[in-house]
Amino acid sequence: MAHYDYDLIVIGGGSGGVRAARIAGGYGKKVALCEADKLGGTCVIRGCVPKKLMVYAASYEKMFKAAEAFGWDISAKFDFKTLQDNKDREIKRLNKIYHGLIENAGVDLYPNHASFVDQHTVKVGDKTITGEHIIIATGGTPQMPDMPGIEYVINSNQALDLETLPKSMVIYGGGYIAVEFAGIFNTLGVDVKLVYRGPQLLRGFDDDVAQFAQQSFIDSGIEVITETNFVAIEKTTQGYQCITENGEAINTDCVFFATGRSPNTQGLNLGKIGIETHHNGRIKVNDRQSTSVPHIYAVGDVSNVDQLTPVAIKEGNLLVDRLFKGSDRLMEYDNIPSTVFSMPEIGRCGLTEAEACEQYKQVKCYTSKFRAMKYAMSEVQEKTFMKIIVCEDSDQVLGMHVVGTDAGEMIQGFAVAIKQGLTRTQLQKTIGIHPTSAEELVTL
């Protein structure tokens, strides 16, 4: 039998890679983890965690505004530097925890970029190591279009590290990242213009949800400009101009592009060892996470349509269980819940109405729109929207969508039931907790 330096080499120290490495190490396997940047990947270092901390910071503005109606006399002053310093301190703390996790599991860390030499050999820094199994978990990176003046544009990584708040900002994009940062910066006092090339923000979401959310963003003070493409960014003495394809110019102090993410495969030499990719660069995998080279696997954003941290973690864990513990359990991709930490927040699980109508003959939708009790006495006008999509033949809940405060917390709980085949009758048999917003979901 061939001898290898390691039972498992993991390339990429994000959520999926760290989970796979430390679980395998805990099983007594000899494991190497290659990561040239900080451990934690997009989620911990430059994505979910720092962004959510900024969302929390921005959320206080609405809380202070509502507090007056409840008798609180609050004089609040926001200091952006304090937020950034504390946010960076928290990221360093989490990074240290990740180091501890892999050290405790006996994993060897190689803090350098890795690339394939052959199908079992990886060059990392000035060393070469071999592995019986190899997992690619290199995640994704912000995708920036090729256009004149793109060097003046910041991406989501840089948006998290601004030293000062600009007076105005143009955000180009209409997905998760764009609407989340639009909400953050708008609430923190920046004049935000959110520009999108399509007719409506949040493409791929339920139409009612997207329409309600977009109007909520507008009502909060964000200027939403749709069906508009940029062709160039120009620097001026006052800031920047975003030039549209019809020749108009939008002036701003800061330009932020949230135009999607690309799989992070640069320099891995995938073609050299015969690993196949899709047209957009994502690595092709089967239901066992195997690439076109059977003993090389890919997990997380580098191979996924569902670019979510818990998906990467679950894939890495299940894969290692199959490799080293005799498990045959596969990842299940149906009814994955997700949240957009916009303002207001969006939570969803299951199908959109359009998707349900494509798959089922008889579909009925139940909706509700109301002002949460929390804001009823205040000047805060934010409303909540809920939608349940049901197959009339089976009574099964096919999709559940919430736009409003704590939408993600609500959906996480209901996602368990939806995954188990929840029916509308079962929802209606459930007693709601009064008074809460969530009780509306069991009375629709």
Summary of the structure (lengths in Angstrom):
residues: 444
radius of gyration: 23.5
end to end distance: 62.3
largest distance: 75.4
contacts: 1494
relative contact order: 0.13
helix: 35%
strand: 25%
